[in-house]
Amino acid sequence: MRGSRVAVLTGAGVSTDSGIPDYRGEGAPVRTPMTVQTFLASETARKRYWAGSHLGWRTFGTAQPNEGHRALARLEESGVVSGVVTQNVDGLHRRAGSSHVVELHGASDRVVCLTCGQVFARQSIADRLAAVNPHIDLDVAIRPAPDGDVEVDGVESMVIPACTVCGGMLKPDVVFFGEFVPTPVYRQAAALVQRADVLLVAGSSLVVNSGVRLLEIARRRRVPIVVVNRGITKGDSRATVKLDAGATETLTAMAAALA
């Protein structure tokens, strides 16, 4: 990595030390995530999704960048890292100070109107959700289920905020299961990897195809691939170096040596 342009691909393991669970890591519960098809087709499903999303936002909205995020920002500032491609939707790389971040799967702190494209701050929608449902104590009515879904009391009477510009359907600006990464976003990520001398993968088991495709670009270019993750990944056989270690301490050590 020394003297090289390093592209970084990060996954959930980079954010676990910020209190955000890794839903695919070893020991994670089996989940049944909602598909975009179900979200679009069923109002009841949208109500359940927004209820669970409201519960999750309390964790995401208060999470702070950890030393691993800050280490990557220092490595970028010093010219070692050319950019970060992240599979995470928590926005913590941006908040840690990284300036060149490609968010493959979107960002949970934004909400988009599916009709007119207007973008809203997530906190403003969370405030509206509470305001238009005064009859529901959201802190009590919404409970996490073991499979990552939620149980909601009175879900049928729940009201979902609409776009204040056109009245259209709102959706968190994240890539759902069943959706593709937007082509312009993937092209940005691919360009970063194509111009890099080294690919560093941190905190990702590389289960998601978008991450594997970026890894394959590096492999075909025959550039070194460094994988840092606790447990096995789908990229281990293609890695030049595999470190079975935590992301935070490893990235911090890299920044100390290279920044």
N, C-alpha and C positions, 0 to 999 in steps of 0.2 A: 504493500500500500504506500510505502514511502516514496515520494516523488511522482506518484501516479494520480490520475483523475479517478476518483472512486464514486461509482453510483451505488446508492443504498436502497435496498428493498426491505421494508419493515412490516411486521405483523403484530398480532395481539400480544406476544410475549414482551414487546417493548413497553407496553402500557400497564402490565400487571402490577408493577411497583407504584403505579398511580392509583391503585385500587379498582381498576377495571378488569373484570374477570376475563380469562382466556377461554372462550367457549369451545375451542377445538383441541386444547392441550390435553395431556395425559390426566385422566381422572375427571374430565369435564362431563357434566350430565348430557345424556342424549337429548337433543332438541328437535322440535318440529317447527322450524321457522315458517312464517307466512310467505307465500309466493306472491309475486306482483299480480298474477292472474286472479287470485282470491281477493286481494285488496281491491282491485278495480271492479270486481263483479258483485261484491256483497257489502251492503251498508253495515250489516251486523259485524262482518269481519273487520271493516275499517274502524268501527267503534272499539272492538277488542284490541286492534293494533294500537290505536291512539291511546287507549287506557294503559296498555303495557309500555308503550313508548313514553308516556308521561311518568310512569314509575322509573324507567331507566334513565330518563333525563335528569332526575334528581342526583343520580350518580355521575353521569357524564358531565352535567353542567357544573358540578363543583370540583371535578377532578383537576389536579394540577400536574404540570410536566414534572417528570422525575429526572434524576441525574443522567440517565441514558439519553433522553430527549435533548437535554442541555449539552451533552457531549457531542452529539451529532451537529448541533448548531455551531459549536466551537470548531469542529472539524470543517464545516462549510466556510465559516468565517476565515479560517486559516488557509483555505484553498485546497485542502485535501479532498473533501467531498464536493462533487459537482452538483448534487441534488439528491433529494429523498423521494422515493416512490413508496407510498404507504397504502396498505390494505385496511388500515384502521380508519374509523369515521369519527374519532374523538377530537380531532383538531389540535392535539397536543404538540405536534411538531411545529405548527405555526406559532403557537403560544410560547414555545420554548425559544423562538428566535430564528428558526430555519426559514430562509427566504425563498428557496426554490423547492417547493413541495408539490408533488403530484398526488392527489387524493383519488386513488383508483376507484374506490367504492363510495365516493362522496363524503359528505360531512354532516354529522348529526346536529350541528348548531345552525343549520339552514333548513328552511322549508320552502318548497316551490309549488306554485300553482300549475296544475297539469293542463289548464286551459290557456292562460295568457302568459305563463312563464315568469310572473312576478316572484321575486325571492324575498322571504321574510326571515328575520332573526328568530331562532327557535324559542328563545325565552319569551318573546312577545306572543307566540302562539300558545305556549304553556300557560301564560297569564290569562289569555282569552279562554282557553279550555276550562280553567277553574272558574272564570267569571260567568260563563254561559251554563255552568252546571252547579248552581248554588245548592241544589237539592241533593247533591251527592258529595259526601265527604271523601274526596279522592284518596286521601291518605289511608282511609279505613276500607273503602269499597274495592280497591284494587290490591290484589295479593298475588305474589309470584307463585307459579306452579312449577313442579319439579322438572318439567320438560322445557322450561324456558318460556312457555306461554304464560298467560295470566288468568286468574279467576276474577270476575268483575260482578259485583252486586249491582243490579239495576242497569245493566248494559243497554237494554232496549230504550230506556228513557234518556240515555246519554246524548248530548248534542255535540257535534263536531264542528269547529269553526270553519267557515268558508273563506275564500279569497275576498279581501275587502275591496279589490279593484274590479273583479268581474263576477264574483260569486261562485267561481269554479272550485273544483276539488283540490284540496291541499294534500301534499305528500312530503314527508321528510326527504331531503335531498341526498338520499343514499340509494345504492344499488340493491334492490331486493333479489331474493332467490327467483330465478326465472327471467331476470333482466340481464342484458349485456352491459359491460362497461362501455360508456359512450365512446365512439370512435375517436373524437379529438383528444379525449383524455388518455386513451391507450396509446395514441401516436406520440403524445408528449412523453409518456413513460418509456416507450420503446426508443425514442430518440436519445434519452438520457443514457440508456444502457448501451446503445450503439456507439456513443461517443466516449464511453468510459474505458479505462485501462484495467479496472478491477470492478467486479460486482460483489458487494457485501450484503448478505442476507442476514437480518437480525430478527429473532423472535417470531419466525414464521415456520410452520410445518409444511408450507407450500402445498396445502390441500386444494386451494382454489386455483382454477385453471389460469386465471389472469397472471398470477405469480409464476406459474410454471412456464408460461409462454415467454416471460421476460428472462427467466433463467436460461431457456433454450436459445434465446438470442445471444447471450453471453457465451454459452457453450459452443455454438456454431462459429463464433468469432475467435474462439480459443483464447479468451481472456481468463485470467484466474478468477475463480469463484470461491469466496469465503463464506461459510455458513456458520452462524452462531445461534444455537437453539438448544433448549433442554429437551432431550428425547430425539427420536428419529424424525427425519423429514423426507419428502419425496425428492429432494435434491441432493441427498447424501452421496449417491453414486456418481454425481456429476461435479461434486465439490473438489476443488484443489486442496482446501483445508476445511475440516469440520471440527468445530469446538462445541462440545457438549457442555454448555455453560449458560449462565444467566446473561441476558442482554445488558442490563444496567451496569453491572460490574465490568463486563468486557468492553463495552463502548467507552466507559469512563477511563479504563486503562489505555485504550487505543488513543483517546484524546490526549491523555497525559504524555504519551510517547510521541505523538505525531503533530499535535496542534502547537 
